[in-house]
Amino acid sequence: SVGLLTLGASACGGTLVAPDVVLTAARCVGAQSGSFVVGGYSYPVLKTTLHPGFATGSVNYDFAVVTLGQAVTGVTPATLAQVAPKKGDAITIVGFGETGSGYNDGGYRRMTNNLISDVQSLTFSFTGAKAGSGNICTGDAGGASFRIEGGQELLVGVHSAGSEPCGVSGLDGRVD
């Protein structure tokens, strides 16, 4: 359900949350026209809507809803978590960013695992990148974090910010 969203010169991750709706980071939205590529197909962007509480430079309310010009077929939309994440929750991180600071190898979908290290009212964070775990890097904004709850994969966060060098820490906006 996570695909590559291109809006003008900006490329970010985005998660299909309904057949024609993508959730991404507001910081990714610089233009109204573009495309969303998921499941090997490209879908045109019809409209973008920023969260009304988002302010440029802030990590709070870093969400945008992207309405597609046609419904995506063959890809099941993600289910949003309804329960708040907890410190220590295992997450799967998905994004299109670089594998390390300055590597210039972004644009390919990658997944890794980590644990939630801190939970705030609007965000949660995860730290470190060591054997068996990873983090976000340049180009991962708008990507997704998932956790398993009751046997179901749930979208718990949208990537908002990471620290330099890559792998030190990542910050997601909570979707619950």
N, C-alpha and C positions, 0 to 999 in steps of 0.2 A: 504493500500500500504506500510505501515511501518512494517518491520519484524525484526527478530533477525539474525544478521550476526555473524558467528563464524569463525574466521581465526586463526588457531593454538590455542593458549591459550587465545586469545582475543575474547570477546563477546561484541558487540555493536549493536546499532540500524542501520538500513539502510532503504532507501526508494526506492521502485521500480519506476523507471522513464521511462522505456521502457520494453517490455515483457521479455527481458533478460539482463537488465542493472539496477544496484542498485547504488544509490548515498549515500555515507557515509562520515565520517570524516577521513582524512588521518592518524590521530593519532591512528585510529583503525586497521590499516593495518600493521601487523607484520609478516604475513605469506601469501603465495600465495594460499594455499589450504584451503578449508573449505566449509561451507554451508550457505545458506540463507533460513530461515524458515518463510513462510508467508502463510496465508490462510490454515494453517494446514498441509502443505506439505514442504518438504525439497528439495532444489535445489542446485546442486554442483556448486562451484566457479571454473570458468575456468581461469580467469586472473584478476589481480588488477593493476590499474594505478593511481599513485599519481599525484595531480596537480603539474606541474613543478615549481610553485612558492612557494610550501610548504617547510618550514624548521622546523625540529624537535624543539619543544618547543615554536613555534609561533602559534598564532591563525589566522594569515593571510593565505588565500588560503588553509584552512584546509579541503580539499576535496579529495576524492578518488572515482574513477569509478570502479565498480566491474562488470565484465562480467560473466554471469552465463553460465553453460554448457548446459542448455536447457531453453526454454521460460516458464515463469510462466503462468499458465492458471487459470481462475476464479477470478483473482484480477486485477482491473483496475489500471494501472500506474498513479502516481501523475502527475499533470501538474505544471510545473515550472512557478513561477511568472515572468512577464516581466517588471513590474513596481516596482520601489524601495519602500521598506516599509517606513512608516512614524511613528514618535513618536505618541503614543496614539493608534496605530492600535491594535485591538483585535486579539490575536493569540491563537491557540490550540497547546499545546506542547505535543508531543508523544515520549515516550522513554521506556527503559527497566531497568532503574536504581532503586536505593534504594529510599524508601519513606522518609528517614531521615539519617543524618550522623551516620554511624556505625550500621545501622539496619540490614545489611546483608540480605535484602529481595528482591534483584534485580532479573532480569531474567524474569519478567512478564511485559507484555505490559500495560502501564498506560497512561492516558491522563489527562490533566488539562488545565486551561485557564489562561491567563495573558494579560498584555498590554505591547507593546514595549515602553521602557523608554528612549532609546537613539539610534540614528542611525549614524553610521560612514560610510566611503566610502566602506569598505569591510565587516563590521559586524554590528550587532545590539544587544542590550541587553534588558533584562527584569529583574525587581527587585521584591524582596519580595515574601512571601508565606503566605497569610492570608486567612481568610474565603472567599471561593469562587474563590480563585486563587492559583496557585502553581508554582513551579520552577523545575529546573533540579538538579540532584544529581549524586553521583558516579554511573557509569554504563550507564548514558544517552548519552554519546558521540555517534555521528553518527545518533542520532534520529532526529526528524523533527519538525518544526514549520509551521503551516498552517494558512492562513487567508482566509476569504470569500471576494470575489470581484465579483460583478455582478452576485451573486448567485452561483458562482463556487468556490470550495475549491482549493486553490493554495499553493504549496510548496514555502515558503519564506525563510527558513533557515535550516541549518544543525547544530546541537548542537556541539559546540567545547569545551567550558570550563564553569565551574561553580565555585562558591566560597564556602569555608568551613566556618562555617557550611552550610549545604545545605539549600537552600531557600533564601539566601541573594541576589544572582544575578546569571544570566545565560547569556552566550554569544553564538550567532549563527553566522556562516558564511552566508552572503547573497548569494542567488542563482540568483538574477536578473541580 
